[in-house]
Each structure stands twice: as C-alpha cells, then as structure tokens.
Amino acid sequence: MNKTVGSTDKIVRGIIAVVALVVAGIAGFGSVWGIVLVIVAAVMVVTASSGYCPIYSATGLSTNGEKDQHRHGASAH
C-alpha cells in the first residue's frame, strides 16, 4: 500500500471526523444520520492514521508530496 494521504489532508480528515462525531451525538448515535456520521468519522480516522485512501489509489490521486515528487523524478529519467 502506497501512502496517498499527505499531512494537510490528514489534518482535514481529523477535523471532519471530530465534526462528524459531534453532529452524530447531536442527531443521536442510534439514528440513521448518527450511524452514517459515525461511519464517516471512522473512515476518516482510519484513512488519516494509515496514510492510505483507496479512493485516491483507484483514481490515481495523491496528496502525499513525497509520492508526487517520486513520480516526477521517475518520469524525468
């Protein structure tokens, strides 16, 4: 698994996770919206902590600056 999530992206995902959990608490953790938001928060935490996003990999995107530099360096040779 290549790292596809950069440091700024990790921070944003962390913020989204916290906000999703707060809103889930307001909506009620047992409600449909609460459950959906808890799942969103969990996905954000897992992708931020692992540095890997399967959607980024499937689409060829990356916010990890090191990986982008490696690609540019490899294509320049």
Helices and strands as residue ranges (DSSP letters): H 7-27, H 32-50, H 54-59, H 65-76
